[in-house]
Amino acid sequence: MDKSLYISMTGASQNMLAQRAHANNLANINTTGFRGDFEQARSMPVFGESYPTRAYAMTERPGTNFSQGSLLETGRDLDIAVEGDGWIAVQAPDGTEAYTRAGSLGVDVFGILRTSNGLPVMGNAGPIAIPPADKIEIGVDGTITIRAQGEAPNVLAEIDRIKLVNPDPASLRKGPDGLMRVEGELEQPADGAIRVATGFLEGSNVNAVSEMTSMLALARQFELHVKMMRTAEENSRASERLLQIS
């Protein structure tokens, strides 16, 4: 009895964790540059002083879906989308270098180029600082060109270049803040082959239909686990009655 009860209990609890992963994907279906998480469940033997006679369910997040999302045209000069493989380097709140595909950029009151959630964008020598300018342009290779305030339309100055990197996807891990980092938090070198599209943003790569289908399947599995726990409880009560009769 106890085996079926605890196995069903672990199955139900892990179904809830899997639902959480899919719910997070759905919640970010409109998040710029979001990469959906995979989830899977496997049997996990219980090891102890004796032989592993039981196997419980365990949900894992084996990785992140790195497929590219669709490009959304905005026409805004500071919106960029990475074409193909590659990432935009930013400075995480803890000061380390992290990577994102969210290319909605802006300049704060101090002239620092930041993402829409306030993270400084990295350049050749740290966060990019932009002097007061009438116009800012970002080239296909990430080069930032400005027309300073009061200058003639043909007087342009190249000030920095957005750091674009292309690490091995197998070494990337998504943090709780949604940013990607390389194992060991090693800073990656800039890759000059990466190109960006100006005036575009990359949408989320989450497939709503697939996520909803998975959530429905997990809900049915959860109901089955609960039913098995109830059956185990009924069997336990029946056993108690037999013992009382005897």
C-alpha positions as a Python dict, from the first residue, in 0.01 Angstrom:
ca = {
    (1, 'M'): (0, 0, 0),
    (2, 'D'): (267, 250, 104),
    (3, 'K'): (456, 204, -222),
    (4, 'S'): (161, 301, -441),
    (5, 'L'): (71, 591, -211),
    (6, 'Y'): (414, 752, -210),
    (7, 'I'): (478, 687, -577),
    (8, 'S'): (146, 853, -663),
    (9, 'M'): (225, 1140, -429),
    (10, 'T'): (561, 1211, -594),
    (11, 'G'): (401, 1186, -936),
    (12, 'A'): (136, 1443, -844),
    (13, 'S'): (387, 1683, -687),
    (14, 'Q'): (618, 1663, -986),
    (15, 'N'): (323, 1720, -1221),
    (16, 'M'): (265, 2047, -1036),
    (17, 'L'): (629, 2149, -1090),
    (18, 'A'): (598, 2067, -1460),
    (19, 'Q'): (281, 2276, -1477),
    (20, 'R'): (477, 2563, -1326),
    (21, 'A'): (735, 2546, -1605),
    (22, 'H'): (469, 2553, -1876),
    (23, 'A'): (278, 2829, -1696),
    (24, 'N'): (595, 3038, -1688),
    (25, 'N'): (637, 2986, -2063),
    (26, 'L'): (279, 3095, -2128),
    (27, 'A'): (317, 3398, -1901),
    (28, 'N'): (609, 3514, -2118),
    (29, 'I'): (448, 3454, -2455),
    (30, 'N'): (463, 3830, -2524),
    (31, 'T'): (801, 3892, -2360),
    (32, 'T'): (1058, 4024, -2605),
    (33, 'G'): (1341, 3778, -2674),
    (34, 'F'): (1208, 3517, -2428),
    (35, 'R'): (1334, 3161, -2462),
    (36, 'G'): (1098, 2887, -2343),
    (37, 'D'): (1205, 2616, -2099),
    (38, 'F'): (1173, 2246, -2165),
    (39, 'E'): (1058, 2006, -1895),
    (40, 'Q'): (1065, 1632, -1860),
    (41, 'A'): (1004, 1367, -1595),
    (42, 'R'): (1201, 1053, -1523),
    (43, 'S'): (1204, 770, -1274),
    (44, 'M'): (1440, 828, -984),
    (45, 'P'): (1535, 519, -777),
    (46, 'V'): (1551, 574, -402),
    (47, 'F'): (1893, 469, -272),
    (48, 'G'): (1953, 387, 90),
    (49, 'E'): (2103, 121, 315),
    (50, 'S'): (1928, -156, 121),
    (51, 'Y'): (1858, -219, -245),
    (52, 'P'): (1669, 56, -438),
    (53, 'T'): (1329, -113, -456),
    (54, 'R'): (1127, 199, -534),
    (55, 'A'): (1136, 457, -811),
    (56, 'Y'): (977, 795, -766),
    (57, 'A'): (895, 1057, -1029),
    (58, 'M'): (1123, 1359, -1072),
    (59, 'T'): (1064, 1655, -1301),
    (60, 'E'): (1361, 1824, -1462),
    (61, 'R'): (1423, 2127, -1677),
    (62, 'P'): (1668, 1970, -1919),
    (63, 'G'): (1736, 2290, -2106),
    (64, 'T'): (1612, 2594, -2291),
    (65, 'N'): (1458, 2620, -2635),
    (66, 'F'): (1706, 2829, -2836),
    (67, 'S'): (1502, 2850, -3157),
    (68, 'Q'): (1456, 3203, -3287),
    (69, 'G'): (1130, 3390, -3236),
    (70, 'S'): (958, 3593, -3503),
    (71, 'L'): (1079, 3944, -3580),
    (72, 'L'): (839, 4228, -3501),
    (73, 'E'): (888, 4555, -3687),
    (74, 'T'): (875, 4864, -3467),
    (75, 'G'): (1056, 5126, -3674),
    (76, 'R'): (1228, 5257, -3360),
    (77, 'D'): (1597, 5346, -3401),
    (78, 'L'): (1701, 5188, -3069),
    (79, 'D'): (1517, 4858, -3120),
    (80, 'I'): (1742, 4578, -3243),
    (81, 'A'): (1695, 4207, -3307),
    (82, 'V'): (1981, 3961, -3337),
    (83, 'E'): (1967, 3778, -3669),
    (84, 'G'): (2033, 3407, -3629),
    (85, 'D'): (2256, 3289, -3346),
    (86, 'G'): (2404, 3532, -3098),
    (87, 'W'): (2332, 3733, -2785),
    (88, 'I'): (2350, 4090, -2659),
    (89, 'A'): (2588, 4130, -2365),
    (90, 'V'): (2450, 4320, -2064),
    (91, 'Q'): (2560, 4388, -1709),
    (92, 'A'): (2351, 4191, -1461),
    (93, 'P'): (2243, 4348, -1129),
    (94, 'D'): (2523, 4158, -952),
    (95, 'G'): (2782, 4316, -1181),
    (96, 'T'): (2856, 4005, -1386),
    (97, 'E'): (2818, 3979, -1761),
    (98, 'A'): (2500, 3812, -1886),
    (99, 'Y'): (2328, 3771, -2220),
    (100, 'T'): (1986, 3848, -2359),
    (101, 'R'): (1794, 3865, -2686),
    (102, 'A'): (1568, 4148, -2568),
    (103, 'G'): (1680, 4439, -2785),
    (104, 'S'): (1448, 4720, -2678),
    (105, 'L'): (1711, 4976, -2580),
    (106, 'G'): (1701, 5327, -2440),
    (107, 'V'): (1926, 5596, -2296),
    (108, 'D'): (1879, 5701, -1933),
    (109, 'V'): (1929, 6048, -1785),
    (110, 'F'): (2299, 5974, -1732),
    (111, 'G'): (2354, 5873, -2095),
    (112, 'I'): (2390, 5499, -2025),
    (113, 'L'): (2245, 5268, -2289),
    (114, 'R'): (2011, 5024, -2115),
    (115, 'T'): (1766, 4748, -2198),
    (116, 'S'): (1393, 4792, -2129),
    (117, 'N'): (1439, 4639, -1782),
    (118, 'G'): (1722, 4876, -1691),
    (119, 'L'): (2031, 4663, -1754),
    (120, 'P'): (2338, 4845, -1896),
    (121, 'V'): (2436, 4728, -2243),
    (122, 'M'): (2800, 4627, -2273),
    (123, 'G'): (3037, 4774, -2530),
    (124, 'N'): (3406, 4737, -2611),
    (125, 'A'): (3514, 4850, -2263),
    (126, 'G'): (3217, 4811, -2032),
    (127, 'P'): (2872, 4974, -2025),
    (128, 'I'): (2805, 5205, -2318),
    (129, 'A'): (2777, 5577, -2240),
    (130, 'I'): (2623, 5802, -2506),
    (131, 'P'): (2681, 6179, -2501),
    (132, 'P'): (2389, 6415, -2569),
    (133, 'A'): (2283, 6362, -2929),
    (134, 'D'): (2013, 6464, -3173),
    (135, 'K'): (2020, 6126, -3345),
    (136, 'I'): (2146, 5777, -3257),
    (137, 'E'): (2191, 5500, -3512),
    (138, 'I'): (2287, 5135, -3461),
    (139, 'G'): (2455, 4958, -3751),
    (140, 'V'): (2411, 4598, -3857),
    (141, 'D'): (2728, 4502, -3668),
    (142, 'G'): (2617, 4683, -3350),
    (143, 'T'): (2822, 4997, -3412),
    (144, 'I'): (2666, 5305, -3249),
    (145, 'T'): (2686, 5630, -3444),
    (146, 'I'): (2552, 5963, -3318),
    (147, 'R'): (2497, 6317, -3436),
    (148, 'A'): (2588, 6531, -3140),
    (149, 'Q'): (2358, 6809, -3031),
    (150, 'G'): (2404, 7121, -3243),
    (151, 'E'): (2613, 6949, -3511),
    (152, 'A'): (2539, 6957, -3883),
    (153, 'P'): (2340, 6661, -4025),
    (154, 'N'): (2650, 6527, -4201),
    (155, 'V'): (2872, 6534, -3891),
    (156, 'L'): (2855, 6187, -3741),
    (157, 'A'): (3069, 6022, -3474),
    (158, 'E'): (3116, 5654, -3397),
    (159, 'I'): (3128, 5614, -3020),
    (160, 'D'): (3115, 5243, -2939),
    (161, 'R'): (2993, 4903, -3050),
    (162, 'I'): (2742, 4678, -2877),
    (163, 'K'): (2907, 4360, -2757),
    (164, 'L'): (2754, 4067, -2944),
    (165, 'V'): (2861, 3717, -2847),
    (166, 'N'): (2791, 3366, -2971),
    (167, 'P'): (2879, 3109, -2700),
    (168, 'D'): (2818, 2738, -2732),
    (169, 'P'): (2446, 2680, -2653),
    (170, 'A'): (2541, 2372, -2450),
    (171, 'S'): (2730, 2596, -2205),
    (172, 'L'): (2444, 2843, -2153),
    (173, 'R'): (2218, 2831, -1848),
    (174, 'K'): (1917, 3050, -1777),
    (175, 'G'): (1915, 3219, -1438),
    (176, 'P'): (1614, 3304, -1220),
    (177, 'D'): (1628, 3658, -1365),
    (178, 'G'): (1574, 3524, -1717),
    (179, 'L'): (1927, 3614, -1832),
    (180, 'M'): (2158, 3362, -1992),
    (181, 'R'): (2502, 3293, -1849),
    (182, 'V'): (2790, 3070, -1946),
    (183, 'E'): (2882, 2797, -1698),
    (184, 'G'): (3144, 2934, -1463),
    (185, 'E'): (3024, 3289, -1547),
    (186, 'L'): (3309, 3328, -1794),
    (187, 'E'): (3295, 3641, -2008),
    (188, 'Q'): (3272, 3566, -2378),
    (189, 'P'): (3465, 3744, -2654),
    (190, 'A'): (3279, 3964, -2901),
    (191, 'D'): (3189, 3796, -3231),
    (192, 'G'): (3215, 4029, -3531),
    (193, 'A'): (3012, 3795, -3752),
    (194, 'I'): (2684, 3855, -3566),
    (195, 'R'): (2439, 4090, -3733),
    (196, 'V'): (2142, 4280, -3594),
    (197, 'A'): (1830, 4424, -3757),
    (198, 'T'): (1751, 4781, -3652),
    (199, 'G'): (1388, 4877, -3605),
    (200, 'F'): (1288, 4522, -3513),
    (201, 'L'): (1236, 4324, -3194),
    (202, 'E'): (1244, 3948, -3156),
    (203, 'G'): (930, 3800, -3008),
    (204, 'S'): (904, 3506, -2770),
    (205, 'N'): (962, 3160, -2918),
    (206, 'V'): (687, 3004, -2702),
    (207, 'N'): (419, 2810, -2892),
    (208, 'A'): (92, 2874, -2709),
    (209, 'V'): (-90, 2573, -2856),
    (210, 'S'): (191, 2335, -2761),
    (211, 'E'): (211, 2474, -2408),
    (212, 'M'): (-165, 2448, -2354),
    (213, 'T'): (-168, 2089, -2485),
    (214, 'S'): (110, 1994, -2245),
    (215, 'M'): (-70, 2158, -1952),
    (216, 'L'): (-390, 1966, -2030),
    (217, 'A'): (-199, 1638, -2047),
    (218, 'L'): (-31, 1712, -1714),
    (219, 'A'): (-368, 1797, -1558),
    (220, 'R'): (-504, 1456, -1662),
    (221, 'Q'): (-197, 1287, -1516),
    (222, 'F'): (-244, 1478, -1191),
    (223, 'E'): (-605, 1358, -1168),
    (224, 'L'): (-486, 999, -1221),
    (225, 'H'): (-229, 1031, -941),
    (226, 'V'): (-493, 1167, -703),
    (227, 'K'): (-722, 879, -794),
    (228, 'M'): (-444, 630, -719),
    (229, 'M'): (-385, 792, -378),
    (230, 'R'): (-755, 758, -299),
    (231, 'T'): (-745, 392, -406),
    (232, 'A'): (-446, 334, -178),
    (233, 'E'): (-637, 494, 110),
    (234, 'E'): (-942, 274, 44),
    (235, 'N'): (-722, -37, 35),
    (236, 'S'): (-567, 65, 365),
    (237, 'R'): (-907, 102, 530),
    (238, 'A'): (-1019, -234, 391),
    (239, 'S'): (-707, -396, 535),
    (240, 'E'): (-776, -241, 875),
    (241, 'R'): (-1130, -382, 874),
    (242, 'L'): (-999, -730, 791),
    (243, 'L'): (-754, -710, 1080),
    (244, 'Q'): (-1032, -607, 1317),
    (245, 'I'): (-1245, -903, 1211),
    (246, 'S'): (-961, -1146, 1259),
}
